[in-house]
């Protein structure tokens, strides 16, 4: 989960806000606050991807082990 935390800290530094939800060995779900609005996310621990939003509006972000977008 460290890459997810590093990504959030670097993109939303003052203060970044993550609300963690259900966790499995493969994924972490929750909400991230972006521009004063809460958006659902799913973090895939194996693929190191963050999916923000749902359905057609979903955005997938690939990160590395340091939380940097690829």
N, CA, C and O atoms as a CHARMM CRD file, in Angstrom:
* protein
*
  280
    1    1 UNK  N      0.81500  -1.18500   0.00000 PROA 1      0.00000
    2    1 UNK  CA     0.00000   0.00000   0.00000 PROA 1      0.00000
    3    1 UNK  C      0.86600   1.25800   0.00000 PROA 1      0.00000
    4    1 UNK  O      0.36000   2.35700  -0.23000 PROA 1      0.00000
    5    2 UNK  N      2.14500   1.10800   0.25200 PROA 2      0.00000
    6    2 UNK  CA     3.04700   2.25800   0.28800 PROA 2      0.00000
    7    2 UNK  C      3.01400   3.08300  -1.00100 PROA 2      0.00000
    8    2 UNK  O      2.96200   4.31000  -0.91100 PROA 2      0.00000
    9    3 UNK  N      3.04100   2.47100  -2.20900 PROA 3      0.00000
   10    3 UNK  CA     2.99300   3.28800  -3.42900 PROA 3      0.00000
   11    3 UNK  C      1.74500   4.16500  -3.51300 PROA 3      0.00000
   12    3 UNK  O      1.81800   5.29400  -3.99800 PROA 3      0.00000
   13    4 UNK  N      0.60000   3.65900  -3.04800 PROA 4      0.00000
   14    4 UNK  CA    -0.63700   4.44300  -3.05400 PROA 4      0.00000
   15    4 UNK  C     -0.49200   5.66800  -2.15600 PROA 4      0.00000
   16    4 UNK  O     -0.86000   6.77300  -2.55400 PROA 4      0.00000
   17    5 UNK  N      0.03500   5.48500  -0.96200 PROA 5      0.00000
   18    5 UNK  CA     0.21000   6.59400  -0.02000 PROA 5      0.00000
   19    5 UNK  C      1.19100   7.61900  -0.58300 PROA 5      0.00000
   20    5 UNK  O      0.94700   8.82200  -0.48500 PROA 5      0.00000
   21    6 UNK  N      2.29300   7.16200  -1.16900 PROA 6      0.00000
   22    6 UNK  CA     3.26700   8.08600  -1.75900 PROA 6      0.00000
   23    6 UNK  C      2.65800   8.86500  -2.91600 PROA 6      0.00000
   24    6 UNK  O      2.92100  10.05900  -3.05900 PROA 6      0.00000
   25    7 UNK  N      1.84800   8.21000  -3.74400 PROA 7      0.00000
   26    7 UNK  CA     1.18400   8.89300  -4.85800 PROA 7      0.00000
   27    7 UNK  C      0.26800   9.99100  -4.33400 PROA 7      0.00000
   28    7 UNK  O      0.30900  11.12000  -4.82300 PROA 7      0.00000
   29    8 UNK  N     -0.55900   9.66900  -3.34300 PROA 8      0.00000
   30    8 UNK  CA    -1.49900  10.65100  -2.79000 PROA 8      0.00000
   31    8 UNK  C     -0.75400  11.82200  -2.16000 PROA 8      0.00000
   32    8 UNK  O     -1.14300  12.97400  -2.34700 PROA 8      0.00000
   33    9 UNK  N      0.29300  11.54600  -1.42800 PROA 9      0.00000
   34    9 UNK  CA     1.06900  12.60900  -0.77600 PROA 9      0.00000
   35    9 UNK  C      1.68800  13.55100  -1.79800 PROA 9      0.00000
   36    9 UNK  O      1.69800  14.76500  -1.59500 PROA 9      0.00000
   37   10 UNK  N      2.20300  13.00300  -2.89200 PROA 10     0.00000
   38   10 UNK  CA     2.85500  13.82600  -3.91300 PROA 10     0.00000
   39   10 UNK  C      1.86400  14.63000  -4.74600 PROA 10     0.00000
   40   10 UNK  O      2.19800  15.72400  -5.20100 PROA 10     0.00000
   41   11 UNK  N      0.65800  14.11900  -4.95800 PROA 11     0.00000
   42   11 UNK  CA    -0.31500  14.80500  -5.81300 PROA 11     0.00000
   43   11 UNK  C     -1.23200  15.75700  -5.06100 PROA 11     0.00000
   44   11 UNK  O     -1.73200  16.71900  -5.64300 PROA 11     0.00000
   45   12 UNK  N     -1.45300  15.50800  -3.81000 PROA 12     0.00000
   46   12 UNK  CA    -2.37100  16.32500  -3.01600 PROA 12     0.00000
   47   12 UNK  C     -1.71000  16.63300  -1.67700 PROA 12     0.00000
   48   12 UNK  O     -2.16500  16.15000  -0.64100 PROA 12     0.00000
   49   13 UNK  N     -0.62400  17.44600  -1.68500 PROA 13     0.00000
   50   13 UNK  CA     0.22500  17.57500  -0.50600 PROA 13     0.00000
   51   13 UNK  C     -0.37400  18.29200   0.70100 PROA 13     0.00000
   52   13 UNK  O      0.07500  18.04300   1.82000 PROA 13     0.00000
   53   14 UNK  N     -1.34400  19.15400   0.53600 PROA 14     0.00000
   54   14 UNK  CA    -1.73500  19.92400   1.71100 PROA 14     0.00000
   55   14 UNK  C     -3.23400  19.97600   1.91500 PROA 14     0.00000
   56   14 UNK  O     -3.88800  20.80000   1.27600 PROA 14     0.00000
   57   15 UNK  N     -3.78900  19.18900   2.72300 PROA 15     0.00000
   58   15 UNK  CA    -3.33600  17.84500   3.06700 PROA 15     0.00000
   59   15 UNK  C     -3.98700  16.84900   2.11600 PROA 15     0.00000
   60   15 UNK  O     -5.12200  17.05100   1.68500 PROA 15     0.00000
   61   16 UNK  N     -3.28300  15.79100   1.79300 PROA 16     0.00000
   62   16 UNK  CA    -3.90400  14.75700   0.96400 PROA 16     0.00000
   63   16 UNK  C     -4.90400  14.00900   1.83300 PROA 16     0.00000
   64   16 UNK  O     -4.70900  13.88600   3.04200 PROA 16     0.00000
   65   17 UNK  N     -5.95600  13.51600   1.23000 PROA 17     0.00000
   66   17 UNK  CA    -6.98400  12.83700   2.00500 PROA 17     0.00000
   67   17 UNK  C     -7.40800  11.56200   1.29600 PROA 17     0.00000
   68   17 UNK  O     -7.93600  11.59300   0.18500 PROA 17     0.00000
   69   18 UNK  N     -7.16800  10.46100   1.95300 PROA 18     0.00000
   70   18 UNK  CA    -7.64300   9.15900   1.49100 PROA 18     0.00000
   71   18 UNK  C     -8.52900   8.58000   2.58000 PROA 18     0.00000
   72   18 UNK  O     -8.18200   8.61600   3.76000 PROA 18     0.00000
   73   19 UNK  N     -9.65800   8.05400   2.18500 PROA 19     0.00000
   74   19 UNK  CA   -10.50100   7.28600   3.09900 PROA 19     0.00000
   75   19 UNK  C    -10.41700   5.84100   2.65700 PROA 19     0.00000
   76   19 UNK  O    -10.90300   5.46900   1.58900 PROA 19     0.00000
   77   20 UNK  N     -9.79800   5.04100   3.48800 PROA 20     0.00000
   78   20 UNK  CA    -9.63400   3.63700   3.15300 PROA 20     0.00000
   79   20 UNK  C    -10.92400   2.88400   3.42300 PROA 20     0.00000
   80   20 UNK  O    -11.62700   3.13900   4.40100 PROA 20     0.00000
   81   21 UNK  N    -11.21200   1.95400   2.53300 PROA 21     0.00000
   82   21 UNK  CA   -12.38100   1.10200   2.67800 PROA 21     0.00000
   83   21 UNK  C    -11.93900  -0.34300   2.75200 PROA 21     0.00000
   84   21 UNK  O    -10.92600  -0.65100   3.38000 PROA 21     0.00000
   85   22 UNK  N    -12.68500  -1.23300   2.12000 PROA 22     0.00000
   86   22 UNK  CA   -12.35700  -2.65700   2.15800 PROA 22     0.00000
   87   22 UNK  C    -10.97700  -2.95200   1.55600 PROA 22     0.00000
   88   22 UNK  O    -10.57400  -2.35200   0.56000 PROA 22     0.00000
   89   23 UNK  N    -10.27800  -3.87800   2.17900 PROA 23     0.00000
   90   23 UNK  CA    -8.95700  -4.30500   1.69900 PROA 23     0.00000
   91   23 UNK  C     -8.95200  -5.81800   1.53300 PROA 23     0.00000
   92   23 UNK  O     -9.53000  -6.55800   2.32900 PROA 23     0.00000
   93   24 UNK  N     -8.28300  -6.24900   0.47600 PROA 24     0.00000
   94   24 UNK  CA    -8.02300  -7.66700   0.26100 PROA 24     0.00000
   95   24 UNK  C     -6.52900  -7.78500  -0.01100 PROA 24     0.00000
   96   24 UNK  O     -5.85000  -6.76500  -0.12500 PROA 24     0.00000
   97   25 UNK  N     -5.99900  -8.99500  -0.11800 PROA 25     0.00000
   98   25 UNK  CA    -4.58600  -9.11500  -0.47800 PROA 25     0.00000
   99   25 UNK  C     -4.27000  -8.51000  -1.85100 PROA 25     0.00000
  100   25 UNK  O     -3.12200  -8.14900  -2.11100 PROA 25     0.00000
  101   26 UNK  N     -5.27200  -8.39700  -2.73100 PROA 26     0.00000
  102   26 UNK  CA    -5.04800  -7.88700  -4.08800 PROA 26     0.00000
  103   26 UNK  C     -5.38100  -6.40800  -4.25000 PROA 26     0.00000
  104   26 UNK  O     -4.73200  -5.72400  -5.04100 PROA 26     0.00000
  105   27 UNK  N     -6.37800  -5.89400  -3.52000 PROA 27     0.00000
  106   27 UNK  CA    -6.85200  -4.52600  -3.75600 PROA 27     0.00000
  107   27 UNK  C     -7.11600  -3.76400  -2.45800 PROA 27     0.00000
  108   27 UNK  O     -7.29900  -4.34100  -1.38600 PROA 27     0.00000
  109   28 UNK  N     -7.12500  -2.44400  -2.61000 PROA 28     0.00000
  110   28 UNK  CA    -7.56700  -1.53500  -1.55200 PROA 28     0.00000
  111   28 UNK  C     -8.59300  -0.61500  -2.19100 PROA 28     0.00000
  112   28 UNK  O     -8.33200  -0.03800  -3.24600 PROA 28     0.00000
  113   29 UNK  N     -9.74300  -0.47000  -1.57400 PROA 29     0.00000
  114   29 UNK  CA   -10.78700   0.42100  -2.08200 PROA 29     0.00000
  115   29 UNK  C    -10.99000   1.56000  -1.10000 PROA 29     0.00000
  116   29 UNK  O    -10.64900   1.45800   0.07800 PROA 29     0.00000
  117   30 UNK  N    -11.55000   2.64400  -1.60700 PROA 30     0.00000
  118   30 UNK  CA   -11.83600   3.77000  -0.73500 PROA 30     0.00000
  119   30 UNK  C    -12.22700   4.98400  -1.53400 PROA 30     0.00000
  120   30 UNK  O    -12.75500   4.87600  -2.64000 PROA 30     0.00000
  121   31 UNK  N    -11.95800   6.16100  -0.95600 PROA 31     0.00000
  122   31 UNK  CA   -12.25700   7.42100  -1.61200 PROA 31     0.00000
  123   31 UNK  C    -11.06400   8.34700  -1.47600 PROA 31     0.00000
  124   31 UNK  O    -10.36100   8.33600  -0.46600 PROA 31     0.00000
  125   32 UNK  N    -10.84700   9.15300  -2.51300 PROA 32     0.00000
  126   32 UNK  CA    -9.78900  10.15700  -2.50600 PROA 32     0.00000
  127   32 UNK  C    -10.44100  11.51400  -2.74700 PROA 32     0.00000
  128   32 UNK  O    -11.34300  11.64000  -3.57500 PROA 32     0.00000
  129   33 UNK  N     -9.98000  12.52100  -2.02100 PROA 33     0.00000
  130   33 UNK  CA   -10.53300  13.86700  -2.17400 PROA 33     0.00000
  131   33 UNK  C     -9.69000  14.62700  -3.19000 PROA 33     0.00000
  132   33 UNK  O     -8.49600  14.84700  -2.98500 PROA 33     0.00000
  133   34 UNK  N    -10.33600  15.02800  -4.29800 PROA 34     0.00000
  134   34 UNK  CA    -9.67700  15.77800  -5.36500 PROA 34     0.00000
  135   34 UNK  C    -10.51800  17.02100  -5.62400 PROA 34     0.00000
  136   34 UNK  O    -11.69900  16.91800  -5.95800 PROA 34     0.00000
  137   35 UNK  N     -9.91700  18.18600  -5.47300 PROA 35     0.00000
  138   35 UNK  CA   -10.60300  19.45600  -5.74000 PROA 35     0.00000
  139   35 UNK  C    -11.91900  19.54900  -4.96400 PROA 35     0.00000
  140   35 UNK  O    -12.95700  19.88800  -5.53300 PROA 35     0.00000
  141   36 UNK  N    -11.87300  19.25000  -3.67800 PROA 36     0.00000
  142   36 UNK  CA   -13.02400  19.34600  -2.77300 PROA 36     0.00000
  143   36 UNK  C    -14.17200  18.39900  -3.10300 PROA 36     0.00000
  144   36 UNK  O    -15.29600  18.61000  -2.64800 PROA 36     0.00000
  145   37 UNK  N    -13.90600  17.36700  -3.88000 PROA 37     0.00000
  146   37 UNK  CA   -14.92500  16.35500  -4.18800 PROA 37     0.00000
  147   37 UNK  C    -14.34400  14.97100  -3.90800 PROA 37     0.00000
  148   37 UNK  O    -13.16900  14.71900  -4.17400 PROA 37     0.00000
  149   38 UNK  N    -15.16300  14.08600  -3.37600 PROA 38     0.00000
  150   38 UNK  CA   -14.73700  12.71800  -3.08400 PROA 38     0.00000
  151   38 UNK  C    -14.98500  11.82700  -4.29200 PROA 38     0.00000
  152   38 UNK  O    -16.05800  11.86200  -4.89400 PROA 38     0.00000
  153   39 UNK  N    -13.97300  11.02400  -4.64100 PROA 39     0.00000
  154   39 UNK  CA   -14.05900  10.11300  -5.77800 PROA 39     0.00000
  155   39 UNK  C    -13.68500   8.70600  -5.30700 PROA 39     0.00000
  156   39 UNK  O    -12.70600   8.54200  -4.58000 PROA 39     0.00000
  157   40 UNK  N    -14.45700   7.68400  -5.71500 PROA 40     0.00000
  158   40 UNK  CA   -14.09800   6.31600  -5.34600 PROA 40     0.00000
  159   40 UNK  C    -12.83600   5.88000  -6.08600 PROA 40     0.00000
  160   40 UNK  O    -12.60100   6.28400  -7.22500 PROA 40     0.00000
  161   41 UNK  N    -12.03100   5.05300  -5.42600 PROA 41     0.00000
  162   41 UNK  CA   -10.84600   4.50200  -6.08300 PROA 41     0.00000
  163   41 UNK  C    -10.69000   3.03700  -5.71700 PROA 41     0.00000
  164   41 UNK  O    -11.19500   2.56800  -4.69700 PROA 41     0.00000
  165   42 UNK  N     -9.97300   2.32700  -6.58400 PROA 42     0.00000
  166   42 UNK  CA    -9.54200   0.95700  -6.31400 PROA 42     0.00000
  167   42 UNK  C     -8.06800   0.89300  -6.67500 PROA 42     0.00000
  168   42 UNK  O     -7.67800   1.22500  -7.79400 PROA 42     0.00000
  169   43 UNK  N     -7.25700   0.46700  -5.72300 PROA 43     0.00000
  170   43 UNK  CA    -5.81900   0.31400  -5.93700 PROA 43     0.00000
  171   43 UNK  C     -5.51000  -1.16900  -6.07400 PROA 43     0.00000
  172   43 UNK  O     -5.80100  -1.95500  -5.17200 PROA 43     0.00000
  173   44 UNK  N     -4.92500  -1.55000  -7.19500 PROA 44     0.00000
  174   44 UNK  CA    -4.51700  -2.93300  -7.43800 PROA 44     0.00000
  175   44 UNK  C     -3.07400  -3.07500  -6.97500 PROA 44     0.00000
  176   44 UNK  O     -2.16800  -2.51000  -7.58700 PROA 44     0.00000
  177   45 UNK  N     -2.85400  -3.82200  -5.90700 PROA 45     0.00000
  178   45 UNK  CA    -1.52200  -3.94900  -5.30400 PROA 45     0.00000
  179   45 UNK  C     -0.51900  -4.66000  -6.21100 PROA 45     0.00000
  180   45 UNK  O      0.67300  -4.35600  -6.16700 PROA 45     0.00000
  181   46 UNK  N     -0.98300  -5.59600  -7.02600 PROA 46     0.00000
  182   46 UNK  CA    -0.07600  -6.34800  -7.89400 PROA 46     0.00000
  183   46 UNK  C      0.28900  -5.56100  -9.14800 PROA 46     0.00000
  184   46 UNK  O      1.46200  -5.48400  -9.51400 PROA 46     0.00000
  185   47 UNK  N     -0.70500  -4.97900  -9.80400 PROA 47     0.00000
  186   47 UNK  CA    -0.48300  -4.24700 -11.05900 PROA 47     0.00000
  187   47 UNK  C     -0.01100  -2.81800 -10.81600 PROA 47     0.00000
  188   47 UNK  O      0.41200  -2.13800 -11.75200 PROA 47     0.00000
  189   48 UNK  N     -0.07900  -2.35500  -9.56100 PROA 48     0.00000
  190   48 UNK  CA     0.26400  -0.97000  -9.20400 PROA 48     0.00000
  191   48 UNK  C     -0.54000   0.02900 -10.03300 PROA 48     0.00000
  192   48 UNK  O      0.01100   0.96600 -10.61000 PROA 48     0.00000
  193   49 UNK  N     -1.85800  -0.19200 -10.08000 PROA 49     0.00000
  194   49 UNK  CA    -2.74500   0.74000 -10.77600 PROA 49     0.00000
  195   49 UNK  C     -3.76600   1.30200  -9.79300 PROA 49     0.00000
  196   49 UNK  O     -4.20400   0.62500  -8.86300 PROA 49     0.00000
  197   50 UNK  N     -4.12600   2.55100 -10.02500 PROA 50     0.00000
  198   50 UNK  CA    -5.17000   3.21200  -9.25500 PROA 50     0.00000
  199   50 UNK  C     -6.28100   3.54700 -10.23600 PROA 50     0.00000
  200   50 UNK  O     -6.04900   4.25600 -11.21500 PROA 50     0.00000
  201   51 UNK  N     -7.47300   3.05000  -9.98900 PROA 51     0.00000
  202   51 UNK  CA    -8.63000   3.37900 -10.81200 PROA 51     0.00000
  203   51 UNK  C     -9.48200   4.35300 -10.01600 PROA 51     0.00000
  204   51 UNK  O     -9.99600   4.02200  -8.94800 PROA 51     0.00000
  205   52 UNK  N     -9.62500   5.56900 -10.55500 PROA 52     0.00000
  206   52 UNK  CA   -10.41300   6.60600  -9.89400 PROA 52     0.00000
  207   52 UNK  C    -11.70800   6.78200 -10.66600 PROA 52     0.00000
  208   52 UNK  O    -11.69300   6.95500 -11.88500 PROA 52     0.00000
  209   53 UNK  N    -12.82200   6.74000  -9.96100 PROA 53     0.00000
  210   53 UNK  CA   -14.12400   6.85200 -10.60400 PROA 53     0.00000
  211   53 UNK  C    -14.65800   5.48300 -10.97300 PROA 53     0.00000
  212   53 UNK  O    -14.05200   4.44900 -10.68700 PROA 53     0.00000
  213   54 UNK  N    -15.82500   5.51300 -11.62400 PROA 54     0.00000
  214   54 UNK  CA   -16.48900   4.26500 -11.99200 PROA 54     0.00000
  215   54 UNK  C    -17.04600   4.37000 -13.39800 PROA 54     0.00000
  216   54 UNK  O    -17.29700   5.46700 -13.89700 PROA 54     0.00000
  217   55 UNK  N    -17.23700   3.23300 -14.02900 PROA 55     0.00000
  218   55 UNK  CA   -17.86500   3.18300 -15.34800 PROA 55     0.00000
  219   55 UNK  C    -17.04300   3.86700 -16.42500 PROA 55     0.00000
  220   55 UNK  O    -15.81500   3.79100 -16.43000 PROA 55     0.00000
  221   56 UNK  N    -17.74000   4.53800 -17.34100 PROA 56     0.00000
  222   56 UNK  CA   -17.07400   5.17900 -18.47600 PROA 56     0.00000
  223   56 UNK  C    -16.17600   6.33600 -18.05900 PROA 56     0.00000
  224   56 UNK  O    -15.24100   6.68300 -18.77900 PROA 56     0.00000
  225   57 UNK  N    -16.45000   6.93500 -16.90800 PROA 57     0.00000
  226   57 UNK  CA   -15.66300   8.07300 -16.43700 PROA 57     0.00000
  227   57 UNK  C    -14.42400   7.65500 -15.64300 PROA 57     0.00000
  228   57 UNK  O    -13.67300   8.51400 -15.18000 PROA 57     0.00000
  229   58 UNK  N    -14.20500   6.36100 -15.48000 PROA 58     0.00000
  230   58 UNK  CA   -13.07300   5.88300 -14.69000 PROA 58     0.00000
  231   58 UNK  C    -11.75000   6.24800 -15.35100 PROA 58     0.00000
  232   58 UNK  O    -11.60900   6.21500 -16.57300 PROA 58     0.00000
  233   59 UNK  N    -10.79300   6.59400 -14.51100 PROA 59     0.00000
  234   59 UNK  CA    -9.44700   6.93200 -14.97400 PROA 59     0.00000
  235   59 UNK  C     -8.47200   5.96400 -14.31200 PROA 59     0.00000
  236   59 UNK  O     -8.49900   5.79600 -13.09300 PROA 59     0.00000
  237   60 UNK  N     -7.61200   5.32500 -15.10600 PROA 60     0.00000
  238   60 UNK  CA    -6.64400   4.36500 -14.58400 PROA 60     0.00000
  239   60 UNK  C     -5.26100   5.00500 -14.61900 PROA 60     0.00000
  240   60 UNK  O     -4.81900   5.50700 -15.65200 PROA 60     0.00000
  241   61 UNK  N     -4.59000   4.97900 -13.47500 PROA 61     0.00000
  242   61 UNK  CA    -3.25900   5.56100 -13.34300 PROA 61     0.00000
  243   61 UNK  C     -2.28400   4.44600 -13.00100 PROA 61     0.00000
  244   61 UNK  O     -2.48400   3.71700 -12.02900 PROA 61     0.00000
  245   62 UNK  N     -1.24100   4.31300 -13.78900 PROA 62     0.00000
  246   62 UNK  CA    -0.17700   3.34000 -13.52000 PROA 62     0.00000
  247   62 UNK  C      0.89800   4.04300 -12.70100 PROA 62     0.00000
  248   62 UNK  O      1.35100   5.12500 -13.07500 PROA 62     0.00000
  249   63 UNK  N      1.31200   3.43800 -11.58600 PROA 63     0.00000
  250   63 UNK  CA     2.36800   4.01500 -10.76400 PROA 63     0.00000
  251   63 UNK  C      3.48200   2.99400 -10.57500 PROA 63     0.00000
  252   63 UNK  O      3.30300   1.80800 -10.84800 PROA 63     0.00000
  253   64 UNK  N      4.62900   3.46600 -10.10700 PROA 64     0.00000
  254   64 UNK  CA     5.71700   2.54100  -9.78800 PROA 64     0.00000
  255   64 UNK  C      5.77300   2.34900  -8.27200 PROA 64     0.00000
  256   64 UNK  O      4.89800   2.83500  -7.55500 PROA 64     0.00000
  257   65 UNK  N      6.78500   1.65100  -7.78700 PROA 65     0.00000
  258   65 UNK  CA     6.86300   1.33500  -6.36000 PROA 65     0.00000
  259   65 UNK  C      7.10300   2.55900  -5.48400 PROA 65     0.00000
  260   65 UNK  O      6.98200   2.48000  -4.26100 PROA 65     0.00000
  261   66 UNK  N      7.44600   3.70000  -6.10500 PROA 66     0.00000
  262   66 UNK  CA     7.65000   4.95200  -5.36000 PROA 66     0.00000
  263   66 UNK  C      6.45900   5.89500  -5.50100 PROA 66     0.00000
  264   66 UNK  O      6.52500   7.03500  -5.04000 PROA 66     0.00000
  265   67 UNK  N      5.37400   5.44800  -6.12500 PROA 67     0.00000
  266   67 UNK  CA     4.18100   6.26100  -6.26500 PROA 67     0.00000
  267   67 UNK  C      4.22100   7.24500  -7.41500 PROA 67     0.00000
  268   67 UNK  O      3.34800   8.10700  -7.51800 PROA 67     0.00000
  269   68 UNK  N      5.21300   7.13800  -8.28000 PROA 68     0.00000
  270   68 UNK  CA     5.32100   8.04700  -9.42900 PROA 68     0.00000
  271   68 UNK  C      4.50000   7.49700 -10.58100 PROA 68     0.00000
  272   68 UNK  O      4.53000   6.29900 -10.86200 PROA 68     0.00000
  273   69 UNK  N      3.77000   8.37700 -11.24400 PROA 69     0.00000
  274   69 UNK  CA     2.97700   7.95500 -12.39200 PROA 69     0.00000
  275   69 UNK  C      3.89600   7.56500 -13.53900 PROA 69     0.00000
  276   69 UNK  O      4.92700   8.19300 -13.77600 PROA 69     0.00000
  277   70 UNK  N      3.49600   6.50900 -14.24800 PROA 70     0.00000
  278   70 UNK  CA     4.29800   6.00500 -15.37000 PROA 70     0.00000
  279   70 UNK  C      3.70000   6.40300 -16.69200 PROA 70     0.00000
  280   70 UNK  O      4.24500   6.06300 -17.74300 PROA 70     0.00000
